[in-house]
Amino acid sequence: MRQNKEHDISRLPDAELDVMLVLWDAGEPMKTAKLLEALNRKKDWSMSTLQSLLSRLEERGFVEVQKHMRFKYYVPVISEEDYRQKETRIFLERLHGNSFKSLIATLIDSNTVDSSDLKEIEEMLRKAGDKSGGRSS
């Protein structure tokens, strides 16, 4: 899987993201029919809808097509981790003014996190601090 630079990654509309999530989860090239089968567990899409989405994803550089005999297989070009990092940065910048404290306060205020989540977050922050030598950036 090619690692694109973050600025090359554009935001995906929900339908295209649904397709990418299935491809990322599969971890291997997928035929169109298998993709449609997986997607139709939650959606009710036609083959033409899926083909249109795949065509857009290919044009945007998210997937590539590998042809074997008469079948097309789709492979993610952008990793899920790269996409997730880019989306998280955009979310944090737009909704929280790039403030991690604002994000955590919102999660706490909305009762989205419980005490075990907070303990995990504390542990993650402690480990991150250990890696940076206790420096703040």
N, C-alpha and C positions, 0 to 999 in steps of 0.2 A: 504494500500500500504506500503510495507516494505521500510524503509529508509536505503539505502545502504551507506556505508562510501564512500567518494569521490574517494578513490584510487581503489575501486572495479568497478568503472564505466569506461568502455572503450568507445572510440569514435565509433560512428555508421557510417557505409557507408550510402550514401544518400538514397538508396532504403529502408534500414531498418529504417532509420529515418522517411521516409514518412509513414511507417506503424505505428511507435510509435506516430507520430503526430496525426493520426486518432484515435488511442486508447486513447491518453491523452485527446483529444477533446471530445470524447464520454462520458467519465466520468463513464462508466459502462462496464461490460463484453460484448464483441461483438462476435457474431458468424462469422465464416469465410466468409460466403456468404455476410453478411452485411459489413464486412471489405472490401471485393473485390468491392462491389457496391460503397462504399464511395471512395475508391482509384481510381476506373475507371472513376471518374468524371474528373481526371487530367491525368491518366495513361491509358495504354491499356495492362493490365497484365492478364495472364491466372491464373486459380485457382492453377495450379501446381507451378507457380512462387511465388504466395502469400504463399502457404504452405511451400515452401523452405525457404522463408524469416522468416516466423513464427517459423519454426523449429530452425533456427539459433538464433533468438532472445530468444527462450526458452533455448537453450544450453548456451547462454551467460548470462542468468539470468535477461533479461529485461522483459520477460513476463512469466506468468504461464498459464497453461491450466486447465480449470474447465470443467469437463464433466457432462452434464445433459442429461440423456437418451442417444440418439444417436448423440447429438450435442456437439461440442467443442466450448467453449467460451474462449476468450483470455483477460487477465487482465494485465495491466502494473504492474511490480514489482518495478521498479525504477520511481520515480516521475519526472515529466517534469522539475520542479524547480531544483531538484538535478542535472539532466543532463545539464540543461542550465547553471548552475553555474560552473560546471566542464568544459564545452566547452568554456565558456567565459574566465575562468582563463587560459586555454591552448592558446586560441587566443591572449589574452593580453601578455602572456609570449613570445610566438613564434614571433608574428609579431611586437610587440611594446616594446620588452625588459622589460616587466612588468611595462611600463610607461603609466599611465593614461593620462598624458599630451600629449604624442605622439599620442595616440588614438584620443583624442579630436582635436588636431591640424590636423590630417589627415581628420577627418570628416569635419572640417571647411574648409580646403583647397580644398576639393573635392566638396564643395557646397552641402553636404549631409544633413546638418542641416540648418534650417532657424532661424530667430530671435526668433520665439515662442519656438522652440526646445531649444535654448540657455537659454531662461528664465526658462523653465522647469528644465533644468539641473542645473542652478544656485539655484533654489528653492530646488532641491533634495540635492545638496551639502550643502546648508545652514542647512537643517534639519539633515543631517548626522553629521554636525559639532555640532549642538545643542545636539544630542544624545551622542556624545563622550565628551561633556563638552568643546568643542573648542580645544581639544588636537589634535595634528597631530601625526600619527604613523610612 
